[in-house]
Amino acid sequence: MTDSNDKKWTTLESRYVVRRPWLTARCERVQLPTGAVHDEYYVLEYPTWVNIIARDENGRFIMVEQYRHGLGEVFTELCAGIAEEGEDPETAARRELAEETGYTGGRWRLLSVISANPSTQTNLTYCFVAEGVRKTQSQQLDATEDLSVKLLTQEDIAGMLARDEIKQSLMATPLLKYLFETQLQQLADGESTSSKPSK
């Protein structure tokens, strides 16, 4: 069996080419185990990201609608954000949900940890599920944030995914996993009920 460490690259040189608050990039000269060398390999450094599949006490999904300048369109998305330095992912996720939507509380669990692009990005995205959240405060948006809250049903979310309307892959992926798990649980609950002997 081949040791996975045998496939790791060796960094020969590394230098930063951009160091800005929202974009940090470094250029590295790296050597592959085969001996081949990449003279210019670019790595993007980002902080930890978080997103939240939040549902209120009526089972509605707490989504946000905002403009995304990269594609130049308005999208409906999960509440999401970044973890501040030294902040653990769940604390960051709870803070982002409260600030962007005004919803707090509920039952929280980690659904998955994924990468936007492990080839060039250094960070991970922590995807949380928060069920039974309640509106307890007003939004606390940054000066550059302009978003509105939308309450959607599970059927709405499934339809948007089927129509490719949720473009952010870091949001579509956990939503699909969540809906899949929910469906499996419903099937299991149904089988459990049907297997009980009738009185």
MARKEBA-8030 format. One record per residue: residue number from 0; x, y, z of N, C-alpha, C in turn. Coordinates in pm, whole numbers. Layout:
+-----+--------+--------+--------+--------+--------+--------+--------+--------+--------+
! num !    n_x !    n_y !    n_z !   ca_x !   ca_y !   ca_z !    c_x !    c_y !    c_z !
+-----+--------+--------+--------+--------+--------+--------+--------+--------+--------+
! NUM !      X !      Y !      Z !      X !      Y !      Z !      X !      Y !      Z !
...
+-----+--------+--------+--------+--------+--------+--------+--------+--------+--------+
# end
This chain:
+-----+--------+--------+--------+--------+--------+--------+--------+--------+--------+
! num !    n_x !    n_y !    n_z !   ca_x !   ca_y !   ca_z !    c_x !    c_y !    c_z !
+-----+--------+--------+--------+--------+--------+--------+--------+--------+--------+
!   0 !     84 !   -119 !      0 !      0 !      0 !      0 !     88 !    125 !      0 !
!   1 !     51 !    222 !    -82 !    128 !    345 !    -91 !     91 !    440 !     22 !
!   2 !    190 !    492 !     93 !    167 !    590 !    199 !    121 !    720 !    135 !
!   3 !     13 !    779 !    189 !    -38 !    904 !    132 !     65 !   1015 !    141 !
!   4 !    155 !   1006 !    240 !    259 !   1108 !    252 !    354 !   1106 !    133 !
!   5 !    360 !    991 !     65 !    448 !    981 !    -51 !    400 !   1069 !   -166 !
!   6 !    274 !   1112 !   -161 !    220 !   1194 !   -268 !    231 !   1344 !   -240 !
!   7 !    278 !   1378 !   -121 !    285 !   1520 !    -85 !    394 !   1592 !   -162 !
!   8 !    367 !   1720 !   -188 !    464 !   1805 !   -256 !    558 !   1869 !   -153 !
!   9 !    674 !   1909 !   -200 !    771 !   1980 !   -117 !    778 !   2125 !   -161 !
!  10 !    762 !   2216 !    -65 !    771 !   2359 !    -97 !    917 !   2401 !    -96 !
!  11 !    964 !   2449 !   -210 !   1103 !   2492 !   -223 !   1119 !   2641 !   -195 !
!  12 !   1021 !   2720 !   -239 !   1022 !   2864 !   -215 !    878 !   2911 !   -198 !
!  13 !    858 !   3018 !   -121 !    724 !   3072 !   -101 !    733 !   3222 !    -77 !
!  14 !    648 !   3298 !   -145 !    646 !   3443 !   -125 !    504 !   3494 !   -145 !
!  15 !    468 !   3596 !    -69 !    336 !   3656 !    -82 !    336 !   3755 !   -199 !
!  16 !    232 !   3748 !   -279 !    217 !   3842 !   -391 !    105 !   3942 !   -365 !
!  17 !      9 !   3904 !   -281 !    -99 !   3994 !   -240 !   -130 !   3967 !    -93 !
!  18 !   -139 !   4073 !    -14 !   -179 !   4059 !    126 !   -274 !   4172 !    160 !
!  19 !   -403 !   4144 !    136 !   -509 !   4240 !    162 !   -611 !   4175 !    255 !
!  20 !   -698 !   4256 !    320 !   -795 !   4198 !    413 !   -882 !   4088 !    352 !
!  21 !   -920 !   4101 !    224 !  -1011 !   4004 !    164 !   -943 !   3915 !     60 !
!  22 !   -812 !   3932 !     42 !   -742 !   3848 !    -55 !   -595 !   3838 !    -16 !
!  23 !   -554 !   3717 !     16 !   -413 !   3690 !     46 !   -369 !   3575 !    -44 !
!  24 !   -267 !   3601 !   -124 !   -220 !   3500 !   -219 !    -69 !   3487 !   -211 !
!  25 !    -23 !   3363 !   -220 !    120 !   3342 !   -223 !    158 !   3257 !   -344 !
!  26 !    278 !   3281 !   -393 !    331 !   3205 !   -507 !    440 !   3114 !   -455 !
!  27 !    429 !   2986 !   -489 !    525 !   2889 !   -438 !    592 !   2812 !   -551 !
!  28 !    715 !   2777 !   -525 !    787 !   2685 !   -613 !    785 !   2551 !   -542 !
!  29 !    722 !   2451 !   -605 !    702 !   2323 !   -538 !    755 !   2208 !   -623 !
!  30 !    796 !   2104 !   -553 !    848 !   1984 !   -620 !    758 !   1865 !   -591 !
!  31 !    721 !   1793 !   -696 !    639 !   1673 !   -682 !    726 !   1553 !   -647 !
!  32 !    668 !   1446 !   -593 !    747 !   1326 !   -562 !    819 !   1269 !   -683 !
!  33 !    766 !   1297 !   -802 !    829 !   1248 !   -925 !    956 !   1324 !   -960 !
!  34 !    976 !   1438 !   -891 !   1090 !   1522 !   -922 !   1055 !   1642 !  -1007 !
!  35 !    936 !   1640 !  -1069 !    891 !   1754 !  -1149 !    871 !   1875 !  -1058 !
!  36 !    891 !   1994 !  -1115 !    883 !   2117 !  -1037 !    784 !   2214 !  -1100 !
!  37 !    693 !   2268 !  -1016 !    608 !   2380 !  -1055 !    680 !   2507 !  -1011 !
!  38 !    717 !   2591 !  -1105 !    787 !   2714 !  -1068 !    693 !   2821 !  -1013 !
!  39 !    567 !   2819 !  -1055 !    469 !   2916 !  -1006 !    338 !   2846 !   -972 !
!  40 !    319 !   2817 !   -845 !    193 !   2757 !   -799 !    132 !   2852 !   -698 !
!  41 !      8 !   2896 !   -728 !    -54 !   2999 !   -645 !   -151 !   2938 !   -544 !
!  42 !   -140 !   2986 !   -421 !   -225 !   2940 !   -310 !   -297 !   3061 !   -252 !
!  43 !   -428 !   3045 !   -230 !   -510 !   3153 !   -173 !   -539 !   3122 !    -27 !
!  44 !   -508 !   3218 !     60 !   -532 !   3201 !    203 !   -662 !   3272 !    241 !
!  45 !   -751 !   3198 !    305 !   -877 !   3255 !    353 !   -899 !   3209 !    497 !
!  46 !   -976 !   3285 !    575 !  -1012 !   3239 !    710 !  -1116 !   3128 !    701 !
!  47 !  -1147 !   3068 !    813 !  -1251 !   2966 !    820 !  -1385 !   3027 !    782 !
!  48 !  -1462 !   2954 !    699 !  -1596 !   2998 !    661 !  -1699 !   2912 !    732 !
!  49 !  -1817 !   2970 !    752 !  -1928 !   2894 !    813 !  -2056 !   2922 !    735 !
!  50 !  -2144 !   2824 !    729 !  -2280 !   2850 !    679 !  -2379 !   2770 !    763 !
!  51 !  -2504 !   2815 !    759 !  -2603 !   2761 !    852 !  -2732 !   2725 !    780 !
!  52 !  -2773 !   2599 !    791 !  -2907 !   2558 !    749 !  -2996 !   2578 !    871 !
!  53 !  -3067 !   2690 !    874 !  -3148 !   2725 !    991 !  -3296 !   2707 !    959 !
!  54 !  -3370 !   2648 !   1054 !  -3514 !   2630 !   1039 !  -3583 !   2680 !   1166 !
!  55 !  -3694 !   2750 !   1146 !  -3766 !   2803 !   1262 !  -3855 !   2695 !   1324 !
!  56 !  -3933 !   2735 !   1422 !  -4017 !   2638 !   1494 !  -4127 !   2579 !   1408 !
!  57 !  -4155 !   2643 !   1294 !  -4255 !   2591 !   1200 !  -4191 !   2512 !   1086 !
!  58 !  -4059 !   2492 !   1094 !  -3990 !   2414 !    992 !  -3948 !   2493 !    870 !
!  59 !  -3970 !   2624 !    871 !  -3932 !   2705 !    756 !  -3782 !   2732 !    757 !
!  60 !  -3723 !   2732 !    637 !  -3581 !   2759 !    622 !  -3557 !   2910 !    625 !
!  61 !  -3458 !   2952 !    704 !  -3422 !   3093 !    714 !  -3313 !   3119 !    609 !
!  62 !  -3350 !   3182 !    499 !  -3258 !   3211 !    391 !  -3236 !   3361 !    379 !
!  63 !  -3132 !   3400 !    307 !  -3107 !   3542 !    283 !  -3095 !   3566 !    133 !
!  64 !  -3137 !   3683 !     91 !  -3129 !   3722 !    -50 !  -3035 !   3841 !    -61 !
!  65 !  -2933 !   3829 !   -148 !  -2838 !   3938 !   -163 !  -2771 !   3935 !   -300 !
!  66 !  -2716 !   4050 !   -338 !  -2647 !   4066 !   -466 !  -2505 !   4012 !   -454 !
!  67 !  -2462 !   3939 !   -558 !  -2326 !   3886 !   -564 !  -2256 !   3945 !   -686 !
!  68 !  -2156 !   4029 !   -660 !  -2096 !   4108 !   -768 !  -2016 !   4023 !   -867 !
!  69 !  -1963 !   3909 !   -822 !  -1886 !   3825 !   -913 !  -1966 !   3784 !  -1035 !
!  70 !  -2089 !   3738 !  -1013 !  -2178 !   3699 !  -1123 !  -2275 !   3810 !  -1160 !
!  71 !  -2278 !   3916 !  -1078 !  -2364 !   4030 !  -1109 !  -2512 !   4001 !  -1097 !
!  72 !  -2549 !   3911 !  -1005 !  -2689 !   3873 !   -989 !  -2727 !   3867 !   -841 !
!  73 !  -2859 !   3867 !   -816 !  -2912 !   3851 !   -681 !  -2944 !   3704 !   -659 !
!  74 !  -2900 !   3649 !   -546 !  -2921 !   3508 !   -518 !  -2985 !   3487 !   -381 !
!  75 !  -3057 !   3377 !   -368 !  -3108 !   3333 !   -239 !  -3010 !   3229 !   -185 !
!  76 !  -2962 !   3252 !    -63 !  -2854 !   3170 !     -8 !  -2880 !   3134 !    138 !
!  77 !  -2795 !   3046 !    189 !  -2790 !   3023 !    333 !  -2725 !   3142 !    400 !
!  78 !  -2755 !   3161 !    526 !  -2679 !   3257 !    606 !  -2537 !   3203 !    617 !
!  79 !  -2437 !   3290 !    599 !  -2299 !   3244 !    600 !  -2207 !   3359 !    640 !
!  80 !  -2082 !   3324 !    669 !  -1986 !   3427 !    706 !  -1851 !   3368 !    736 !
!  81 !  -1767 !   3446 !    803 !  -1632 !   3402 !    836 !  -1613 !   3400 !    987 !
!  82 !  -1525 !   3313 !   1031 !  -1488 !   3309 !   1172 !  -1378 !   3410 !   1196 !
!  83 !  -1395 !   3489 !   1299 !  -1292 !   3585 !   1335 !  -1173 !   3511 !   1395 !
!  84 !  -1059 !   3578 !   1401 !   -938 !   3514 !   1453 !   -960 !   3465 !   1596 !
!  85 !   -936 !   3337 !   1620 !   -953 !   3280 !   1752 !  -1094 !   3236 !   1784 !
!  86 !  -1187 !   3256 !   1692 !  -1328 !   3221 !   1714 !  -1355 !   3081 !   1662 !
!  87 !  -1419 !   2996 !   1743 !  -1447 !   2861 !   1695 !  -1565 !   2865 !   1597 !
!  88 !  -1574 !   2767 !   1507 !  -1675 !   2771 !   1400 !  -1819 !   2784 !   1447 !
!  89 !  -1859 !   2709 !   1551 !  -1999 !   2718 !   1593 !  -2031 !   2855 !   1652 !
!  90 !  -1940 !   2911 !   1728 !  -1961 !   3046 !   1781 !  -1977 !   3146 !   1668 !
!  91 !  -1893 !   3132 !   1565 !  -1901 !   3220 !   1449 !  -2034 !   3203 !   1377 !
!  92 !  -2079 !   3079 !   1363 !  -2205 !   3052 !   1293 !  -2323 !   3110 !   1370 !
!  93 !  -2325 !   3094 !   1500 !  -2433 !   3151 !   1581 !  -2434 !   3304 !   1571 !
!  94 !  -2316 !   3364 !   1573 !  -2306 !   3509 !   1561 !  -2356 !   3557 !   1425 !
!  95 !  -2314 !   3490 !   1319 !  -2355 !   3530 !   1184 !  -2506 !   3519 !   1166 !
!  96 !  -2566 !   3411 !   1217 !  -2710 !   3394 !   1204 !  -2784 !   3505 !   1277 !
!  97 !  -2739 !   3538 !   1396 !  -2804 !   3645 !   1474 !  -2789 !   3780 !   1404 !
!  98 !  -2668 !   3809 !   1355 !  -2643 !   3939 !   1292 !  -2718 !   3955 !   1160 !
!  99 !  -2716 !   3851 !   1078 !  -2774 !   3863 !    944 !  -2925 !   3845 !    941 !
! 100 !  -2979 !   3767 !   1034 !  -3123 !   3736 !   1028 !  -3201 !   3774 !   1153 !
! 101 !  -3134 !   3786 !   1266 !  -3204 !   3814 !   1391 !  -3255 !   3689 !   1461 !
! 102 !  -3224 !   3570 !   1405 !  -3269 !   3444 !   1464 !  -3160 !   3386 !   1555 !
! 103 !  -3203 !   3333 !   1670 !  -3110 !   3276 !   1767 !  -3169 !   3149 !   1828 !
! 104 !  -3089 !   3086 !   1916 !  -3136 !   2968 !   1988 !  -3141 !   2845 !   1900 !
! 105 !  -3228 !   2753 !   1936 !  -3245 !   2632 !   1857 !  -3148 !   2521 !   1895 !
! 106 !  -3159 !   2411 !   1824 !  -3074 !   2294 !   1845 !  -2971 !   2288 !   1732 !
! 107 !  -2845 !   2292 !   1769 !  -2737 !   2303 !   1671 !  -2659 !   2172 !   1661 !
! 108 !  -2613 !   2143 !   1539 !  -2522 !   2031 !   1517 !  -2439 !   2059 !   1392 !
! 109 !  -2320 !   2003 !   1390 !  -2233 !   2015 !   1273 !  -2275 !   1912 !   1169 !
! 110 !  -2302 !   1958 !   1047 !  -2346 !   1868 !    940 !  -2228 !   1816 !    859 !
! 111 !  -2137 !   1905 !    820 !  -2024 !   1863 !    738 !  -1916 !   1970 !    737 !
! 112 !  -1797 !   1929 !    698 !  -1684 !   2020 !    681 !  -1632 !   1998 !    540 !
! 113 !  -1636 !   2103 !    457 !  -1601 !   2088 !    316 !  -1503 !   2197 !    272 !
! 114 !  -1445 !   2178 !    156 !  -1349 !   2273 !    100 !  -1401 !   2326 !    -33 !
! 115 !  -1386 !   2456 !    -54 !  -1426 !   2516 !   -181 !  -1335 !   2467 !   -294 !
! 116 !  -1206 !   2455 !   -265 !  -1110 !   2409 !   -365 !   -981 !   2370 !   -294 !
! 117 !   -966 !   2242 !   -259 !   -846 !   2200 !   -186 !   -717 !   2213 !   -266 !
! 118 !   -730 !   2236 !   -396 !   -612 !   2251 !   -480 !   -542 !   2384 !   -456 !
! 119 !   -620 !   2489 !   -430 !   -560 !   2622 !   -420 !   -598 !   2701 !   -295 !
! 120 !   -697 !   2656 !   -218 !   -740 !   2731 !   -101 !   -702 !   2659 !     28 !
! 121 !   -667 !   2739 !    130 !   -617 !   2684 !    255 !   -726 !   2659 !    359 !
! 122 !   -846 !   2712 !    339 !   -948 !   2709 !    444 !  -1051 !   2599 !    425 !
! 123 !  -1131 !   2580 !    531 !  -1243 !   2487 !    529 !  -1371 !   2561 !    562 !
! 124 !  -1484 !   2504 !    518 !  -1615 !   2559 !    550 !  -1689 !   2463 !    641 !
! 125 !  -1734 !   2513 !    754 !  -1809 !   2433 !    852 !  -1958 !   2460 !    833 !
! 126 !  -2032 !   2353 !    805 !  -2174 !   2365 !    774 !  -2256 !   2315 !    893 !
! 127 !  -2338 !   2403 !    947 !  -2417 !   2369 !   1066 !  -2566 !   2362 !   1033 !
! 128 !  -2636 !   2281 !   1112 !  -2782 !   2277 !   1110 !  -2830 !   2336 !   1242 !
! 129 !  -2924 !   2430 !   1233 !  -2984 !   2490 !   1352 !  -3135 !   2480 !   1338 !
! 130 !  -3197 !   2395 !   1417 !  -3341 !   2371 !   1407 !  -3414 !   2431 !   1527 !
! 131 !  -3531 !   2489 !   1500 !  -3609 !   2549 !   1607 !  -3562 !   2686 !   1649 !
! 132 !  -3495 !   2759 !   1558 !  -3449 !   2894 !   1591 !  -3567 !   2990 !   1597 !
! 133 !  -3550 !   3101 !   1668 !  -3657 !   3198 !   1684 !  -3605 !   3339 !   1656 !
! 134 !  -3693 !   3424 !   1605 !  -3657 !   3564 !   1580 !  -3661 !   3638 !   1713 !
! 135 !  -3544 !   3680 !   1761 !  -3534 !   3744 !   1892 !  -3476 !   3884 !   1885 !
! 136 !  -3426 !   3926 !   1770 !  -3364 !   4058 !   1759 !  -3369 !   4106 !   1615 !
! 137 !  -3334 !   4231 !   1595 !  -3329 !   4286 !   1461 !  -3194 !   4253 !   1398 !
! 138 !  -3186 !   4266 !   1266 !  -3060 !   4242 !   1196 !  -2955 !   4344 !   1241 !
! 139 !  -2831 !   4301 !   1240 !  -2718 !   4389 !   1272 !  -2617 !   4378 !   1159 !
! 140 !  -2645 !   4445 !   1049 !  -2566 !   4431 !    928 !  -2448 !   4528 !    926 !
! 141 !  -2340 !   4484 !    861 !  -2227 !   4573 !    837 !  -2267 !   4680 !    736 !
! 142 !  -2188 !   4786 !    728 !  -2219 !   4896 !    638 !  -2224 !   4852 !    492 !
! 143 !  -2148 !   4748 !    457 !  -2142 !   4702 !    318 !  -2235 !   4585 !    291 !
! 144 !  -2318 !   4548 !    389 !  -2412 !   4438 !    370 !  -2551 !   4491 !    339 !
! 145 !  -2615 !   4429 !    241 !  -2752 !   4465 !    203 !  -2824 !   4335 !    168 !
! 146 !  -2890 !   4278 !    266 !  -2958 !   4150 !    242 !  -3093 !   4147 !    313 !
! 147 !  -3181 !   4067 !    258 !  -3314 !   4051 !    317 !  -3337 !   3905 !    352 !
! 148 !  -3419 !   3881 !    453 !  -3447 !   3746 !    501 !  -3568 !   3689 !    428 !
! 149 !  -3559 !   3562 !    388 !  -3670 !   3492 !    323 !  -3698 !   3363 !    400 !
! 150 !  -3825 !   3336 !    423 !  -3866 !   3212 !    490 !  -3924 !   3118 !    385 !
! 151 !  -3860 !   3003 !    366 !  -3898 !   2910 !    260 !  -3930 !   2772 !    317 !
! 152 !  -4014 !   2699 !    246 !  -4048 !   2563 !    285 !  -3944 !   2465 !    232 !
! 153 !  -3951 !   2341 !    281 !  -3860 !   2238 !    230 !  -3886 !   2213 !     82 !
! 154 !  -4011 !   2222 !     40 !  -4044 !   2206 !   -102 !  -3982 !   2318 !   -185 !
! 155 !  -3982 !   2440 !   -131 !  -3919 !   2552 !   -200 !  -3770 !   2525 !   -222 !
! 156 !  -3703 !   2480 !   -116 !  -3559 !   2454 !   -123 !  -3529 !   2342 !   -223 !
! 157 !  -3607 !   2235 !   -218 !  -3586 !   2123 !   -311 !  -3605 !   2169 !   -455 !
! 158 !  -3704 !   2253 !   -478 !  -3729 !   2304 !   -612 !  -3615 !   2391 !   -661 !
! 159 !  -3564 !   2477 !   -574 !  -3452 !   2564 !   -613 !  -3328 !   2482 !   -647 !
! 160 !  -3303 !   2378 !   -570 !  -3188 !   2291 !   -599 !  -3207 !   2219 !   -731 !
! 161 !  -3328 !   2172 !   -757 !  -3355 !   2100 !   -882 !  -3339 !   2191 !  -1003 !
! 162 !  -3369 !   2320 !   -985 !  -3359 !   2417 !  -1095 !  -3224 !   2487 !  -1100 !
! 163 !  -3130 !   2442 !  -1020 !  -2995 !   2503 !  -1014 !  -3000 !   2651 !   -979 !
! 164 !  -3091 !   2689 !   -892 !  -3102 !   2829 !   -853 !  -3013 !   2864 !   -734 !
! 165 !  -2963 !   2764 !   -663 !  -2867 !   2789 !   -556 !  -2729 !   2765 !   -615 !
! 166 !  -2663 !   2872 !   -656 !  -2539 !   2862 !   -732 !  -2415 !   2837 !   -645 !
! 167 !  -2420 !   2880 !   -520 !  -2304 !   2865 !   -433 !  -2288 !   2718 !   -394 !
! 168 !  -2181 !   2656 !   -444 !  -2164 !   2512 !   -422 !  -2146 !   2477 !   -275 !
! 169 !  -2087 !   2567 !   -197 !  -2068 !   2540 !    -55 !  -2200 !   2543 !     22 !
! 170 !  -2305 !   2590 !    -44 !  -2438 !   2591 !     17 !  -2526 !   2481 !    -42 !
! 171 !  -2515 !   2460 !   -172 !  -2594 !   2355 !   -237 !  -2557 !   2216 !   -183 !
! 172 !  -2429 !   2193 !   -163 !  -2383 !   2062 !   -117 !  -2439 !   2024 !     20 !
! 173 !  -2425 !   2109 !    123 !  -2484 !   2071 !    252 !  -2636 !   2066 !    251 !
! 174 !  -2700 !   2150 !    170 !  -2845 !   2144 !    160 !  -2891 !   2010 !    103 !
! 175 !  -2822 !   1963 !      0 !  -2856 !   1833 !    -58 !  -2834 !   1721 !     44 !
! 176 !  -2725 !   1729 !    117 !  -2698 !   1627 !    220 !  -2806 !   1630 !    327 !
! 177 !  -2844 !   1751 !    369 !  -2946 !   1764 !    473 !  -3080 !   1708 !    427 !
! 178 !  -3120 !   1741 !    304 !  -3247 !   1689 !    253 !  -3242 !   1538 !    238 !
! 179 !  -3128 !   1486 !    197 !  -3111 !   1341 !    184 !  -3126 !   1273 !    321 !
! 180 !  -3059 !   1328 !    422 !  -3069 !   1271 !    556 !  -3211 !   1280 !    609 !
! 181 !  -3277 !   1393 !    581 !  -3415 !   1411 !    626 !  -3507 !   1308 !    564 !
! 182 !  -3487 !   1283 !    434 !  -3569 !   1185 !    363 !  -3546 !   1044 !    418 !
! 183 !  -3420 !   1012 !    444 !  -3389 !    880 !    501 !  -3454 !    863 !    638 !
! 184 !  -3451 !    969 !    719 !  -3511 !    961 !    852 !  -3661 !    943 !    843 !
! 185 !  -3724 !   1013 !    748 !  -3869 !    999 !    729 !  -3905 !    858 !    686 !
! 186 !  -3822 !    800 !    598 !  -3846 !    663 !    554 !  -3830 !    566 !    671 !
! 187 !  -3726 !    588 !    751 !  -3702 !    501 !    866 !  -3816 !    512 !    967 !
! 188 !  -3864 !    633 !    990 !  -3975 !    653 !   1083 !  -4101 !    584 !   1032 !
! 189 !  -4122 !    591 !    899 !  -4239 !    527 !    840 !  -4233 !    376 !    852 !
! 190 !  -4114 !    320 !    828 !  -4097 !    175 !    840 !  -4116 !    130 !    984 !
! 191 !  -4065 !    213 !   1077 !  -4079 !    178 !   1218 !  -4225 !    176 !   1261 !
! 192 !  -4301 !    273 !   1209 !  -4443 !    281 !   1243 !  -4521 !    165 !   1182 !
! 193 !  -4489 !    134 !   1054 !  -4563 !     28 !    985 !  -4531 !   -110 !   1039 !
! 194 !  -4413 !   -124 !   1102 !  -4374 !   -256 !   1153 !  -4434 !   -287 !   1289 !
! 195 !  -4495 !   -186 !   1354 !  -4556 !   -210 !   1484 !  -4683 !   -293 !   1467 !
! 196 !  -4703 !   -393 !   1554 !  -4824 !   -476 !   1543 !  -4949 !   -395 !   1573 !
! 197 !  -5053 !   -418 !   1497 !  -5180 !   -347 !   1520 !  -5249 !   -405 !   1641 !
! 198 !  -5321 !   -319 !   1713 !  -5391 !   -363 !   1834 !  -5523 !   -427 !   1799 !
+-----+--------+--------+--------+--------+--------+--------+--------+--------+--------+
# end
